[in-house]
Amino acid sequence: MAAIKRFNWVRNPTAWESTQGWREKQRAASESFTSAAASAFDSFQAAWTGAVSGAVQNTTQTAVARIQAESQASLKASSSALTSSLNLTV
């Protein structure tokens, strides 16, 4: 039995075909990188937006609580001043 030494039925790609294949691989890699970068950018942007939104919400809640506490203290002071000026006992 004779051994097969060559596979002559498989042709080698031409230089043009090799170049076209390389360009297609580069294009696919570039598109993949662009897609991954856009996805990462969207994730970072969402995280940053969430962090800023949370910080603004916390700051707003703190300010509202402080204003309410000051207004209640002011109301109590005014009420006690009015009561003492009228000499009313409650």
Secondary structure, DSSP 8 states (H G I E B T S, - for coil): -------TTS----HHHHHHHHHHHHHHHHHHHHHHHHHHHHHHHHHHHHHHHHHHHHHHHHHHHHHHHHHHHHHHHHHHHHHHHHT---
